[in-house]
């Protein structure tokens, strides 16, 4: 059982932020729980299909994109309370309609988390 209840993890997703991009899609997460240090993305589950970290880039409030492959316990991505983080996925397009996504990340302070995202792409 995760240290943070699922209903709180769901609140990290900025509702309505799921959007198509030129070569994939993006969504936003806003930290409303506690300061966190992201050390890894193990997998992204998009409608039952696994996407590896090589296709994922995180864009913190500073605007300096970081490939998930560059994020580690030695070089974590800090995610302070109140900050909004954009998660961009390349090479995977989403059709309009409802989508279920689970972001599996490792957070230094807690361990492995599965952040559920449910939204509709217009």
Secondary structure, DSSP 4 states (H G I P E B T S, - for coil): --SS-HHHHHTTB-TT--EEETTEEEEEEE--S--EEEEEEEEEEETTEEE-GGGEEEE-TT--EEEGGG--SSSPEEE-TT-EEEEEEES----SEEEEEEEEEEETTTEEEEEEEEEEE-
